[in-house]
Amino acid sequence: MKTITLCAALAAFCISSATLAAPVNINTASAAEIAEALKGIGLNKAQAIVKYREAYGEFSRADEIVFVRGIGESTFEKNKSDILVD
């Protein structure tokens, strides 16, 4: 019984910590960091963000992330409080 309780507590901690990602600066973060921090952004989209940044320069506003192909307004809305640009 003790083992089951411990496993349940560990699982709850892992799930809660995965959903509480820290804000990420999309001007300086790696693709892996962006993918880990933002909801609905996998490694492919995160790589697209980095490629866009390299091609066009730094983002001046968080909402400019929608200029990246494959990232729409709904993805921005889900993540706007976690996107930093300075």
Secondary structure as UniProt FT lines:
FT   HELIX           2..19
FT   STRAND          24..25
FT   TURN            26..28
FT   HELIX           31..37
FT   TURN            39..40
FT   HELIX           43..56
FT   HELIX           62..67
FT   TURN            69..70
FT   HELIX           73..79
FT   HELIX           80..82
FT   STRAND          83..84
//
